[in-house]
Amino acid sequence: MRDAMHRGGPDDAGLFIDGALALGHRRLSLIDLSADGHQPMLSSDERFVLVYNGEVYNFEEIREELLALGYSFKSKSDTEVILYGFKQWGNALFEKLNGMFSIAIYDTQEKQITLARDYAGIKPLYYYLEEGKLYFASEIRAFKSLNRFEENPDWQIYFLAFGHLPEPITTLKDVKPLPKGTCLTIKLENERTRGRENEIASNISHPPDSRFSSHVSYNNFQFTNKITNKEEALTKVKETLKAAVERHLISDAPIGLFLSGGIDSSLLTILAEPILKEKLQTLSIVFDETEFSEKEYQDIIIAQTGTNHRTYTVTKEQFLEALPDVMDAMDQPSTDGINSYFICKYAKEAGLTAVLSGLGADELFGGYNSFANMAKYELLSKWVPVIAFKSAELFKKDKYQKASFLAIPSPIGQYLFNRGLLCPKEINKILNVDESKVWGLLTNLNQHYKYLENGSSIEGEFKTNLSKSLPDLKLKTQNLKPFSTLDPFNKATFIESNLYMQNQLLKDSDYMSMWHSIEIRVPFLDKELMELAYQISPEIKSVDGQKKYLLIHAFEDKLPKAIWDRPKMGFTFPFQNWLKHIASNENGYAVRKYNIGYYAWSRFWAFYLQNKLN
């Protein structure tokens, strides 16, 4: 399992074995490049053992707290800070951490293991807990390496509807993601003895004894709308984003920035340049198809900041040549992520170890059309009968068929109407599955996204499945607000953050970057900035319908008007033409629909991937 993920950790490898328990780790070195950062890392008294993936950006402040409490450190790594932070505060440590992480800590004295995932779900953490067996890893490919886990028979249905696999769905049956902002503690049996390396099933306590396990939410992002003064919001956004960028530039290895030419990456470049100066390296991708290229906007920021910049041209021939490796890199199927594949490939070639990305700004500050359209979705859902929505499946073109998704309650229905790919009728024709089954699976998924708790639900199917293994669910429920009570802007933030960003953008960025041994850092998902965004009233997040109003006007003295006063493009490749070559070698229902213009490229691409990855 460890070495199946060697692409993401080429610098070092470690193993810790205690009887039937084993912890493995592959390291990508960014902070304290010495051997002192080796994992699994043991505390000085050898009670706690840690394996950890990610970066904690406020580790120096936490380190100072621990030094004042009498702790000493032999390394300069954030890993050691987490280890002793857990020794001091237990699960309360995770709420203090600002960064991205998936963590496993084994307590050799209490014979228990704790898994934790960061508040924004930037880093993935998957686990299998059934019949007394526990497996966990940062990637699904680690589980697949064992050939012990059944394939999820329904994953292709979800994939063709979404273009990715929404949590808690994976391609493997009973292998689930740990919900973001939660920690899971599993106590091993007290009578456990050493020397039974192959009997892990007998060494993990299984319900009904709830004393042996707990699942705790440690972070809440709730829409409070406390900040209603526009000038206060602008000042705080400016100060908080500056501080976030500075934190995310902490590294003992070369770090760069992906400059697309849009508002978000331009802002990051402008803020990072005074900190790194001539050390700041930026990268851009352009295309021969000029209508997809943002070079003129990239050039504006390069001229303003004087960064050490490299531009790479990606051609159709390069895409087709790289396609087998792209598909190998996909830890979970997705119609997106090819942009991340190439930018990480070029970042590695440039000698970088980490790259900053503008991911998250659109979701928090209103950069998508869905923010302006949410009120319209609400009216449609309220006044149009379900039967009328379902009849939209009869249209020939997919963009009209998508209206049928509004027959599913919110938020899943609204998300799929906005970003979904293939409606149940079309999925039925491609997979030959019962259409009512498709409707049922998509509708039931709503239970996972119905309430606000770090974007994860504790109701319905998810709670039922999890409680088979964990009867002592201690998720905080007292302050939960139903999705239906939110105003339109915050509903859009919820949907885009917890469905699109969480399940596609972050996941794709992680496995594509790890494939190239590159770390993608996302300053807009800094904990302090996210907390601030959730406090600001939606009335001042979007003034006169302007997208990303607060970001633009907080930095209007630095951000050129040419960057923000233009139509949003989004970073996408010229796939409509590039995929024609692939389609010419394929056949089937979806291929025919694509060739006659009834399917956009993303629908054909989803069909192609589910077929090849099956």
MIFINU-658143 format. One line per 2 residues: number of its first residue (from 1); for each residue x negated, y, z of C-alpha. Coordinates in steps of 0.2 Angstrom, whole numbers. Example, Ala and Ser with C-alpha at 12.3 -4.5 7.8 and 13.67 -1.06 7.14 Angstrom:
1	-62/-22/39 ~ -68/-5/36
***
This chain:
1	0/0/0 ~ -14/12/4
3	-24/9/-11 ~ -9/11/-22
5	-9/29/-18 ~ -28/31/-22
7	-25/45/-35 ~ -19/56/-21
9	-33/53/-9 ~ -49/50/-18
11	-61/57/-5 ~ -60/44/9
13	-50/29/15 ~ -47/22/32
15	-38/8/41 ~ -32/5/59
17	-26/-12/65 ~ -18/-16/82
19	-11/-34/81 ~ 4/-33/69
21	3/-14/67 ~ -8/-7/53
23	-10/11/48 ~ -19/16/31
25	-24/33/24 ~ -31/40/8
27	-39/57/10 ~ -39/73/-1
29	-51/84/8 ~ -47/103/9
31	-50/108/27 ~ -66/102/36
33	-73/92/22 ~ -85/83/33
35	-82/65/40 ~ -75/72/56
37	-58/74/46 ~ -58/55/43
39	-41/46/46 ~ -33/37/54
41	-39/48/68 ~ -40/43/86
43	-39/54/101 ~ -54/54/113
45	-45/42/125 ~ -40/31/110
47	-21/32/116 ~ -15/41/100
49	-18/36/82 ~ -13/48/68
51	-11/47/49 ~ -5/63/41
53	-3/70/23 ~ -1/89/20
55	-7/105/27 ~ -3/115/43
57	-6/133/40 ~ -5/139/58
59	-16/126/65 ~ -29/139/71
61	-16/147/82 ~ -11/131/89
63	-29/126/92 ~ -31/141/102
65	-16/136/113 ~ -24/119/116
67	-41/126/120 ~ -33/137/133
69	-25/121/140 ~ -42/113/142
71	-43/102/126 ~ -59/101/116
73	-62/98/97 ~ -75/89/87
75	-69/95/70 ~ -62/110/62
77	-48/101/54 ~ -29/103/56
79	-28/84/58 ~ -36/85/75
81	-25/99/81 ~ -9/89/76
83	-16/74/86 ~ -19/84/102
85	-4/94/100 ~ 7/79/100
87	-3/73/115 ~ 2/89/124
89	20/92/118 ~ 26/76/110
91	40/78/98 ~ 41/97/102
93	25/99/92 ~ 34/97/76
95	44/113/78 ~ 28/123/81
97	21/118/64 ~ 21/129/49
99	16/120/34 ~ 20/104/24
101	18/87/31 ~ 22/69/33
103	15/62/49 ~ 14/45/58
105	8/44/76 ~ 5/28/85
107	5/28/104 ~ -5/13/110
109	1/15/128 ~ 19/16/125
111	18/5/110 ~ 29/16/99
113	27/25/82 ~ 33/42/78
115	37/47/60 ~ 39/66/56
117	43/76/40 ~ 41/95/38
119	56/107/40 ~ 57/110/21
121	54/93/14 ~ 39/98/4
123	30/82/8 ~ 39/66/5
125	40/52/18 ~ 49/35/14
127	53/21/26 ~ 61/4/26
129	68/-2/43 ~ 77/-18/42
131	78/-35/51 ~ 63/-30/63
133	52/-24/49 ~ 45/-7/47
135	36/0/32 ~ 32/18/27
137	22/28/15 ~ 21/44/6
139	26/37/-11 ~ 38/23/-18
141	23/16/-28 ~ 16/10/-11
143	31/-1/-8 ~ 32/-7/-25
145	14/-14/-23 ~ 20/-27/-11
147	33/-34/-23 ~ 44/-37/-8
149	58/-25/-10 ~ 74/-26/-21
151	78/-14/-34 ~ 92/-2/-31
153	105/-8/-43 ~ 113/9/-45
155	98/20/-47 ~ 101/23/-66
157	118/29/-63 ~ 112/43/-51
159	98/47/-63 ~ 108/49/-78
161	120/60/-69 ~ 107/71/-60
163	91/69/-70 ~ 83/64/-54
165	87/53/-39 ~ 95/64/-25
167	91/59/-7 ~ 94/47/1
169	93/37/-16 ~ 77/29/-22
171	74/16/-35 ~ 72/3/-21
173	86/-4/-10 ~ 85/1/8
175	70/11/6 ~ 75/29/11
177	67/46/13 ~ 66/52/31
179	77/68/31 ~ 67/84/31
181	65/93/48 ~ 67/76/58
183	56/64/67 ~ 60/46/70
185	53/36/85 ~ 52/17/85
187	47/8/101 ~ 38/-9/99
189	43/-23/110 ~ 35/-23/127
191	30/-41/126 ~ 20/-38/110
193	3/-47/110 ~ -12/-45/99
195	-18/-57/86 ~ -1/-59/76
197	-6/-49/61 ~ 7/-57/49
199	21/-56/61 ~ 26/-38/61
201	45/-44/60 ~ 44/-50/78
203	35/-35/84 ~ 48/-21/81
205	63/-19/92 ~ 80/-21/83
207	97/-14/89 ~ 108/-15/98
209	96/-9/112 ~ 96/9/108
211	83/13/121 ~ 70/7/108
213	73/21/95 ~ 78/39/92
215	80/50/77 ~ 79/68/81
217	81/84/71 ~ 68/97/77
219	72/111/65 ~ 88/121/60
221	89/134/46 ~ 106/142/49
223	113/156/39 ~ 115/169/52
225	117/185/42 ~ 109/195/56
227	99/207/46 ~ 111/219/37
229	100/235/35 ~ 92/235/17
231	77/244/22 ~ 73/233/37
233	75/218/25 ~ 63/225/12
235	50/229/26 ~ 51/212/33
237	51/203/17 ~ 35/212/12
239	26/209/28 ~ 31/191/29
241	27/186/12 ~ 10/194/13
243	6/184/29 ~ 13/168/21
245	1/170/6 ~ -14/173/17
247	-10/158/27 ~ -8/147/11
249	-26/152/5 ~ -34/144/20
251	-46/131/12 ~ -64/124/13
253	-62/118/-5 ~ -58/128/-21
255	-41/135/-23 ~ -32/143/-37
257	-15/149/-43 ~ -3/145/-57
259	2/161/-66 ~ 17/158/-77
261	21/177/-80 ~ 37/177/-70
263	41/187/-55 ~ 36/174/-42
265	19/169/-48 ~ 15/187/-53
267	19/192/-35 ~ 8/178/-28
269	-7/183/-39 ~ -5/202/-34
271	-5/197/-15 ~ -19/184/-16
273	-31/195/-26 ~ -36/206/-12
275	-39/191/-1 ~ -50/180/-12
277	-56/194/-24 ~ -67/187/-38
279	-64/169/-30 ~ -46/169/-36
281	-44/158/-51 ~ -28/158/-61
283	-22/146/-74 ~ -8/148/-87
285	0/136/-100 ~ 5/143/-117
287	12/135/-133 ~ 10/137/-152
289	29/139/-152 ~ 29/157/-147
291	47/158/-141 ~ 42/147/-126
293	26/157/-122 ~ 25/170/-109
295	7/175/-113 ~ 11/194/-115
297	17/194/-97 ~ 3/184/-90
299	-9/196/-98 ~ -1/211/-89
301	-5/203/-72 ~ -22/197/-77
303	-27/215/-83 ~ -20/222/-66
305	-28/210/-55 ~ -44/205/-64
307	-43/187/-59 ~ -54/173/-65
309	-42/166/-78 ~ -40/151/-89
311	-27/149/-102 ~ -22/131/-109
313	-12/128/-125 ~ -2/112/-124
315	3/105/-141 ~ 16/92/-146
317	2/80/-150 ~ -6/82/-133
319	11/79/-125 ~ 14/63/-135
321	-4/57/-131 ~ -2/60/-113
323	16/52/-112 ~ 11/35/-105
325	0/43/-91 ~ 15/55/-87
327	26/40/-85 ~ 13/31/-74
329	12/47/-63 ~ 31/47/-60
331	33/40/-43 ~ 52/42/-45
333	61/45/-62 ~ 64/63/-66
335	68/73/-82 ~ 57/87/-75
337	39/87/-69 ~ 29/87/-86
339	25/105/-83 ~ 17/101/-66
341	8/86/-74 ~ -1/97/-86
343	-5/112/-74 ~ -12/100/-62
345	-22/91/-75 ~ -30/108/-80
347	-32/113/-62 ~ -43/97/-59
349	-53/100/-75 ~ -56/118/-68
351	-64/111/-52 ~ -49/116/-41
353	-42/106/-26 ~ -26/116/-23
355	-15/127/-33 ~ -2/140/-26
357	15/139/-34 ~ 30/151/-34
359	42/137/-31 ~ 56/142/-18
361	58/160/-22 ~ 73/157/-34
363	82/147/-21 ~ 80/159/-7
365	81/175/-15 ~ 94/172/-29
367	84/169/-45 ~ 96/157/-54
369	113/161/-64 ~ 122/150/-51
371	121/164/-39 ~ 131/175/-50
373	142/161/-55 ~ 146/153/-38
375	162/163/-36 ~ 168/158/-53
377	165/139/-48 ~ 175/142/-32
379	190/149/-42 ~ 190/135/-55
381	189/122/-41 ~ 203/130/-32
383	216/133/-46 ~ 212/119/-59
385	219/102/-55 ~ 207/87/-54
387	216/78/-69 ~ 212/93/-80
389	193/93/-75 ~ 192/74/-79
391	200/77/-96 ~ 184/88/-100
393	175/71/-103 ~ 184/70/-120
395	174/85/-127 ~ 160/79/-139
397	147/91/-133 ~ 139/88/-116
399	139/106/-111 ~ 158/105/-111
401	159/88/-104 ~ 150/94/-88
403	166/103/-83 ~ 173/86/-78
405	161/86/-63 ~ 171/99/-55
407	183/84/-51 ~ 171/80/-37
409	172/90/-22 ~ 159/103/-17
411	144/104/-16 ~ 140/89/-27
413	153/94/-40 ~ 147/112/-41
415	129/106/-43 ~ 133/94/-57
417	144/106/-66 ~ 129/118/-66
419	114/106/-68 ~ 121/89/-71
421	117/78/-86 ~ 129/65/-91
423	147/63/-85 ~ 154/46/-80
425	161/42/-97 ~ 145/44/-105
427	136/34/-92 ~ 148/21/-94
429	144/20/-113 ~ 125/19/-110
431	124/7/-95 ~ 140/-2/-98
433	146/0/-80 ~ 163/3/-74
435	168/22/-75 ~ 177/22/-58
437	161/15/-50 ~ 152/30/-56
439	165/42/-50 ~ 165/33/-33
441	146/34/-31 ~ 144/52/-35
443	159/57/-24 ~ 152/47/-9
445	136/56/-11 ~ 145/72/-5
447	145/65/13 ~ 126/67/13
449	127/86/9 ~ 143/91/18
451	135/100/33 ~ 121/111/36
453	106/103/46 ~ 90/106/36
455	100/102/21 ~ 104/84/27
457	121/78/32 ~ 123/66/47
459	140/61/42 ~ 148/47/31
461	137/34/21 ~ 120/41/27
463	124/40/46 ~ 133/23/44
465	118/16/35 ~ 105/23/47
467	114/18/62 ~ 112/0/58
469	94/2/63 ~ 96/18/74
471	111/18/85 ~ 104/32/96
473	106/46/83 ~ 101/62/92
475	103/75/78 ~ 109/92/84
477	127/94/79 ~ 133/108/90
479	129/122/77 ~ 133/114/61
481	143/124/48 ~ 153/115/34
483	147/120/17 ~ 165/126/13
485	163/141/26 ~ 148/149/17
487	149/164/6 ~ 145/162/-12
489	127/168/-12 ~ 123/156/3
491	132/142/-5 ~ 121/144/-20
493	105/144/-9 ~ 111/128/-1
495	115/119/-17 ~ 99/125/-26
497	88/122/-11 ~ 95/105/-5
499	99/97/-22 ~ 88/105/-36
501	73/111/-26 ~ 73/96/-14
503	76/82/-25 ~ 68/87/-41
505	56/102/-40 ~ 47/97/-24
507	47/79/-28 ~ 40/81/-45
509	27/94/-40 ~ 21/82/-26
511	18/66/-36 ~ 12/75/-52
513	-1/84/-41 ~ -6/69/-31
515	-9/60/-48 ~ -22/72/-52
517	-29/74/-34 ~ -22/91/-33
519	-12/99/-19 ~ 2/111/-23
521	5/124/-10 ~ 22/134/-9
523	20/151/0 ~ 39/155/-3
525	43/140/8 ~ 32/146/23
527	42/143/38 ~ 43/161/44
529	48/167/27 ~ 62/154/26
531	68/159/43 ~ 69/177/38
533	78/173/22 ~ 92/164/31
535	94/179/43 ~ 97/192/29
537	115/196/24 ~ 119/190/6
539	126/208/2 ~ 108/215/2
541	100/199/-6 ~ 108/204/-22
543	113/222/-25 ~ 122/226/-41
545	120/208/-46 ~ 101/210/-48
547	92/193/-46 ~ 79/193/-33
549	83/211/-28 ~ 73/210/-12
551	57/203/-19 ~ 57/216/-33
553	60/231/-22 ~ 49/226/-8
555	34/226/-20 ~ 40/239/-33
557	24/249/-30 ~ 14/233/-36
559	25/223/-47 ~ 25/230/-65
561	43/234/-72 ~ 39/224/-88
563	38/208/-77 ~ 54/210/-68
565	65/219/-81 ~ 67/205/-93
567	77/190/-96 ~ 72/175/-85
569	64/161/-95 ~ 59/147/-83
571	44/137/-87 ~ 49/124/-99
573	41/115/-114 ~ 48/115/-132
575	56/98/-130 ~ 70/100/-141
577	58/98/-156 ~ 44/88/-148
579	56/73/-143 ~ 62/71/-161
581	47/60/-164 ~ 51/49/-150
583	70/48/-155 ~ 65/42/-172
585	58/26/-165 ~ 73/23/-153
587	91/17/-156 ~ 107/17/-147
589	122/27/-142 ~ 112/42/-134
591	100/43/-148 ~ 114/45/-161
593	122/58/-150 ~ 105/68/-149
595	101/66/-167 ~ 118/74/-172
597	116/88/-160 ~ 129/83/-147
599	116/79/-134 ~ 103/92/-128
601	85/86/-126 ~ 87/83/-107
603	101/70/-110 ~ 91/61/-122
605	75/62/-111 ~ 85/55/-97
607	91/40/-107 ~ 74/37/-114
609	66/37/-96 ~ 79/26/-88
611	77/13/-102 ~ 58/13/-101
613	56/14/-82 ~ 69/0/-79
***
